[in-house]
Amino acid sequence: ARFVCHSMGGANALDDLCRVYRHMLGVIWTRPKWRGVKLKGWLALDRTVCHVLWGIHGAGARCEYSLCEGMGAAAKEHLAWHRETFVSQADFMAMSTAGLNAVRIPFGYWAVTGPTKGEPFVGPCLLVLDQAISWARQSGLQVILDLQAAPGGQSSSAASGREDRTWNYKHWAVQETLEVIDLVARRYAQEPCVSGLAVLSEPSDSIPIDILIDFCTKATQVVRSAGMTEDRVAVLLPGTEAHLPGLTDHWYKNHGRYDISFAFDVQCYQAPGDWRPQWAQLRVPAGRAREMERVPSACVGGWSLALAADPQAVDTETIRHYASKQVEAYDSAPLGWFFHAWTEGPGRGLWDFRECCKMGIFPDLKNRAP
């Protein structure tokens, strides 16, 4: 997928401005580039990752909303068990041992404020997030806090907490989302290991660009006003394929009003419908790296080792080569990258960082400088 735009100001002017911006970012931002992994399925549930929870309690449930709704009064007990057992301090230590320097923690808004009246989500659970940040600090990991599910939902997909075909962009509660961001930013503004806040994960393509631009502007202001300064905490803005051209063009025309420590959060998964020859698919990461040069700042928010082809038909050496090429490409992103998940569901080993390491197909990050 292409995720850049050709600004109305001309390709050369945009390229020049992007280079200047990245130089400024390098002066202000002194933290190491992120080489991290996402803790999917912990504080924002995912059906494939949370297969044990779903297997016991989730018959017919397609999202966290319907899972909690189905469990009724027992949801509080079962979610407390999941949050206490799904991740431990040993996981954070293992991330560091594997050569990672960052962990991205997706969470639903209910983890911060509790659920909106009438919704079955279970929360708040900020003490769990406090514990995660403490473990990260002790393990030498940077933390990126990731608002995975906003009040009202930012899409109709299960990733926003509720799979709802009747959803439309007017359901997204923008002001309440800003309030959640404010609470999180104020709570962790002085936490030294927190180095990023993703203000909205993968919003629907149907959200008008002017609404999203206004939200991104206000969200950045909220983060900075809460005490998260540019030299310590980067603001991650949604970089979906549908919205990034408009967002980049707005940045080009109004860059003087933009923050320095920000990045567009882009996804770099291989498209399932990509039936190009394998040799062509292996060249995709390098092409993405070149495209990121046309974006003022980027963070690769998600990628895996799954090629578009049938994984059973791809030999181990090819996957190992593909992994190496992706790390090489995504290390060029100004703020770094995050692998798809620390742990995944059965049969999804190429999306699971721990399994990839066990299979010996992930590059040795400890002996490979960014």
CORLIN-V105563 format. One record per pair of residues at least 12 apart in sequence whose ideal C-beta (glycine too) atoms are under 6 Angstrom apart, sorted by the first residue. I is the first residue (numbers start at 0). J is the second residue. D is the distance in Angstrom with one decimal. If there is no record, write none. Layout:
# CORLIN-V105563
i->I j->J d->D
i->I j->J d->D
This chain:
# CORLIN-V105563
i->0 j->240 d->5.0
i->2 j->240 d->5.3
i->2 j->243 d->5.0
i->2 j->265 d->5.1
i->3 j->290 d->4.8
i->3 j->293 d->4.0
i->3 j->294 d->5.7
i->4 j->244 d->3.3
i->4 j->247 d->4.7
i->4 j->248 d->5.6
i->6 j->248 d->5.3
i->6 j->251 d->4.3
i->8 j->251 d->5.6
i->13 j->251 d->5.7
i->17 j->295 d->5.0
i->20 j->295 d->4.5
i->21 j->333 d->5.5
i->23 j->259 d->5.6
i->24 j->259 d->5.9
i->24 j->333 d->5.9
i->27 j->229 d->5.8
i->27 j->230 d->5.6
i->27 j->259 d->5.1
i->28 j->260 d->5.5
i->30 j->194 d->5.4
i->31 j->100 d->5.7
i->32 j->335 d->3.8
i->32 j->369 d->4.9
i->33 j->101 d->4.1
i->33 j->334 d->5.9
i->33 j->335 d->3.2
i->34 j->99 d->5.6
i->34 j->100 d->5.4
i->34 j->335 d->5.8
i->34 j->364 d->6.0
i->35 j->99 d->5.5
i->35 j->101 d->3.2
i->35 j->102 d->5.6
i->35 j->103 d->5.6
i->35 j->337 d->4.5
i->36 j->99 d->5.8
i->36 j->338 d->4.5
i->36 j->341 d->4.8
i->36 j->352 d->4.8
i->37 j->103 d->4.6
i->37 j->337 d->5.3
i->37 j->340 d->5.5
i->38 j->104 d->5.1
i->38 j->341 d->5.5
i->39 j->340 d->4.2
i->41 j->85 d->5.2
i->41 j->86 d->5.4
i->42 j->106 d->3.9
i->42 j->110 d->4.9
i->43 j->105 d->4.6
i->43 j->106 d->5.5
i->43 j->107 d->4.5
i->43 j->147 d->4.0
i->43 j->148 d->5.5
i->44 j->63 d->4.2
i->47 j->344 d->3.8
i->48 j->343 d->5.8
i->48 j->344 d->5.7
i->50 j->344 d->4.6
i->52 j->81 d->5.4
i->56 j->70 d->5.3
i->56 j->77 d->5.9
i->61 j->157 d->5.9
i->61 j->162 d->4.8
i->62 j->157 d->3.8
i->62 j->161 d->5.3
i->62 j->162 d->4.3
i->63 j->160 d->5.3
i->64 j->160 d->5.8
i->64 j->161 d->3.7
i->67 j->119 d->4.0
i->67 j->120 d->5.7
i->68 j->119 d->4.3
i->74 j->121 d->5.3
i->75 j->121 d->5.3
i->78 j->121 d->4.2
i->82 j->124 d->6.0
i->82 j->127 d->5.0
i->88 j->134 d->4.6
i->91 j->134 d->4.2
i->91 j->135 d->5.7
i->91 j->138 d->4.2
i->92 j->138 d->5.2
i->95 j->138 d->4.5
i->95 j->139 d->5.4
i->95 j->140 d->5.9
i->97 j->356 d->5.9
i->98 j->364 d->3.0
i->98 j->365 d->4.0
i->101 j->140 d->5.9
i->101 j->141 d->4.2
i->102 j->135 d->5.8
i->102 j->140 d->5.1
i->102 j->142 d->6.0
i->103 j->143 d->4.4
i->103 j->145 d->5.3
i->103 j->337 d->4.7
i->104 j->131 d->5.9
i->104 j->144 d->5.9
i->105 j->145 d->4.4
i->105 j->147 d->3.7
i->107 j->148 d->3.9
i->107 j->160 d->5.2
i->108 j->148 d->6.0
i->108 j->149 d->5.7
i->108 j->150 d->5.0
i->108 j->179 d->4.8
i->109 j->122 d->3.6
i->110 j->122 d->5.0
i->110 j->123 d->5.9
i->110 j->124 d->5.1
i->111 j->123 d->5.8
i->111 j->179 d->5.2
i->111 j->182 d->5.5
i->111 j->183 d->5.9
i->132 j->190 d->5.9
i->135 j->192 d->5.3
i->136 j->192 d->4.4
i->141 j->192 d->5.8
i->141 j->194 d->4.3
i->142 j->192 d->5.3
i->142 j->193 d->4.8
i->143 j->195 d->3.6
i->144 j->183 d->5.9
i->144 j->196 d->5.1
i->145 j->197 d->4.2
i->145 j->200 d->5.9
i->146 j->198 d->6.0
i->146 j->199 d->5.9
i->147 j->200 d->4.8
i->148 j->160 d->3.6
i->149 j->176 d->4.4
i->150 j->172 d->4.0
i->150 j->175 d->3.9
i->150 j->176 d->5.6
i->151 j->170 d->4.6
i->151 j->171 d->4.7
i->151 j->172 d->3.8
i->152 j->166 d->5.7
i->153 j->171 d->5.2
i->153 j->199 d->5.8
i->153 j->202 d->4.3
i->154 j->203 d->3.8
i->168 j->205 d->5.2
i->168 j->206 d->4.5
i->173 j->214 d->5.7
i->177 j->217 d->5.8
i->177 j->221 d->5.5
i->180 j->198 d->5.5
i->180 j->218 d->5.5
i->180 j->221 d->5.2
i->181 j->221 d->5.0
i->181 j->225 d->5.8
i->184 j->222 d->4.8
i->184 j->225 d->3.5
i->184 j->227 d->5.2
i->185 j->225 d->4.4
i->188 j->225 d->5.4
i->188 j->226 d->3.5
i->188 j->227 d->5.1
i->194 j->232 d->5.8
i->195 j->233 d->4.7
i->195 j->235 d->5.8
i->196 j->222 d->5.7
i->196 j->234 d->5.9
i->197 j->235 d->3.8
i->197 j->264 d->5.8
i->198 j->218 d->4.1
i->199 j->237 d->5.1
i->202 j->237 d->5.2
i->204 j->241 d->3.9
i->208 j->245 d->4.0
i->211 j->242 d->5.8
i->212 j->249 d->5.3
i->215 j->236 d->4.8
i->219 j->234 d->5.0
i->219 j->258 d->5.2
i->222 j->234 d->5.3
i->229 j->259 d->5.3
i->229 j->260 d->4.2
i->233 j->260 d->4.5
i->233 j->262 d->5.9
i->233 j->334 d->5.8
i->234 j->261 d->4.6
i->235 j->262 d->5.6
i->235 j->264 d->4.5
i->235 j->298 d->5.8
i->236 j->263 d->5.6
i->237 j->264 d->5.9
i->238 j->263 d->3.3
i->238 j->264 d->4.8
i->238 j->265 d->4.2
i->247 j->294 d->6.0
i->250 j->295 d->5.7
i->262 j->296 d->4.3
i->262 j->297 d->5.6
i->262 j->298 d->4.3
i->262 j->334 d->4.6
i->263 j->294 d->5.7
i->263 j->297 d->5.3
i->264 j->298 d->5.5
i->264 j->300 d->4.2
i->265 j->297 d->5.4
i->266 j->300 d->5.8
i->266 j->301 d->4.7
i->267 j->287 d->5.5
i->267 j->299 d->5.1
i->267 j->302 d->4.3
i->269 j->306 d->5.6
i->269 j->307 d->4.8
i->271 j->307 d->6.0
i->273 j->307 d->3.9
i->280 j->306 d->5.6
i->281 j->321 d->5.8
i->284 j->324 d->4.8
i->284 j->325 d->4.6
i->284 j->328 d->3.7
i->285 j->328 d->5.6
i->287 j->328 d->5.9
i->288 j->328 d->4.0
i->288 j->331 d->4.8
i->291 j->332 d->5.7
i->296 j->333 d->4.6
i->297 j->332 d->4.8
i->298 j->332 d->5.9
i->298 j->334 d->4.3
i->299 j->329 d->4.4
i->299 j->332 d->5.1
i->299 j->336 d->3.8
i->300 j->337 d->5.8
i->301 j->339 d->5.4
i->302 j->325 d->5.9
i->303 j->339 d->4.3
i->303 j->349 d->5.7
i->303 j->350 d->4.5
i->304 j->318 d->5.6
i->304 j->322 d->5.3
i->304 j->349 d->4.2
i->304 j->355 d->5.9
i->305 j->349 d->4.3
i->310 j->349 d->5.9
i->318 j->360 d->5.0
i->319 j->360 d->4.7
i->322 j->360 d->5.6
i->322 j->361 d->5.5
i->322 j->362 d->5.8
i->323 j->362 d->5.1
i->326 j->362 d->5.0
i->330 j->369 d->4.5
i->338 j->352 d->5.0
